[in-house]
Amino acid sequence: MVKKSQEYIVKIDTLNHQAQGIARIDGFVVFVDNVLIDEVVKIKIEEVKKEYAKAKLVEFLEKSPYRKDPECPYYHLCGGCHLMHAKYQHQLSLKKLLVEDAFRRIGKLSPKINDVIGMEKPFRYRNKTALPVGGDYKKPQIGFYKKMTHDIVDIDYCLIQHEFCDDVIKGMKEMIKKHKIEVYDERKHQGVLRHIVVRNSFAFDEMMLILVCAKVPENLEAIKKDILDKFPKIKSLYLNLNPKRTNVILGDEDILIWGSSTIKDKIGNLTFEISPKSFFQVNSVQTEVLYSQVVKYLRNIEAEVVFDIYSGIGTISMFIAPFCKKVYAIEIVEDAVEDAKKSSKNNSISNIEFICGCAEIEIPKLLKSGIIPQAVILDPPRSGCEKELLESLIEHKISNIIYVSCNPSTLARDANILYSGGYEILEVQPVDMFPQTFHVECVALFKKGYS
């Protein structure tokens, strides 16, 4: 029987979907952070549940040849990264294992899964970050949450964010002190400044700064003036009001307090307009790699009419438009659809019809009206597709489905539904959009097979 506070020597068998090591003590599963497969370690049990235990790493007895020292001094406290203790090529191998495990364990399938496409420079790649603010105005904290908590790890820089984010972290700490900005306390639901959201354009060297507040700061004009003096690259400065007792970062109301309503960024040769709530992939370099894989599948299919479901600000729609006769882009967020229309016009693309609405409602309407695509692209949130949508695609026997996913678990779950509905999985191509973390993006190609 595994006991709390007891120390054990174990060998790490594999990693789970959150990159935690899995060891077994007399068959009982134990999870351990910051370890690699085949390492032998001494652990101390911290928590015992009915079916598993969690343990703290005490000592390495046999280290993996793929282990390295993390470049970040905050790594072992911060919950933002999970694999910085592994050499980068090994990170890619581990992510392939995570995708294979999801399909086998959740999807009950064993499709062809290619090697993960990695980055040449796997640091400083993020174009967006949301920084929680804590402490008080005398000693403000800006950083990221500790693993599995809402305790803030106070940082001065982050190696996976754009360098400008470092300037914002340091500068905003000074500004909070100078203007005595009341910091929000989520436990008491009191205070003003909750988060600082930074969006950077790598292509145009533009920045959007969003102050997420429970209410309008009393000295907003003075704060605005100092922000603009401190950060001359800012093109867009917003106040987002979020008065609710919630873990959701952005509230409903965006107030433009200075500059342009959007910033621009590029994927390939395409330019996109980005507003505060627009979904835009956080890694612009790897997004081009990801979308090129979608184009590759489309060209092999020779699809003329394509549905792009969960289309966001139209990034995939515009990327594939030159290779199709007609694209129908469906997105529920109205602001994103408006941004997509602007970007489509700016890029002189005229063969996309943008539809604002719920995909589960709009797609059956299009299909029933006789518009039948040769391919459907799915790019849902982490929660995956609604079952009703997948059943509608199965019912109308759509020939080809290209599924873009940021969550192997829900991709595998939905793949099982499509497989049960008569679809073969021809290929899965993982792309490393999130180096140093356990996250991995996949593009999967499904073809209508047996009836």
Buried (B, 14 or more C-beta within 10 A) or exposed (E): EBEEEBEBEBBBEBBBBBBBBBBEBEEEBBBBBBBBBBBBBBBBBEEBEEEBBBBBBBEEEEEBEBBEEBEBEBBBBBBBBBBBBBBBEBBBBBBBBBBBBBBEEBBEBEBEBBEBBBBEEBBBBBBBBBBBBBBBBEEBBBBBBBBEEEBBBBBEBBBBBBEBBBBBBBBBBEBBBEBEBBBBBBEEEEBBBBBBBBBBBBBEEBBBBBBBBBBEBEEBEEBBEBBBEBBEEBBBBBBBBBEEEEEEBBBEEBBBBBBBBBBBBBBBEBBBBBBBBBBBBBBBBBBBBBBBBBBBBBEEBEBEBBBBBBBBBBBBBBBBBEBBEBBBBBBBBEBBBBBBBBBBEBBEBEEBEBBBBEBBEBBBEBBEEEBEBBBBBBBBEEEBBBEEBBBBBBEBEBBBBBBBBBBBBBBBBBBBBBBEBBBEBBBBBBBBBBBBBBBBBBBBBBBBEEE
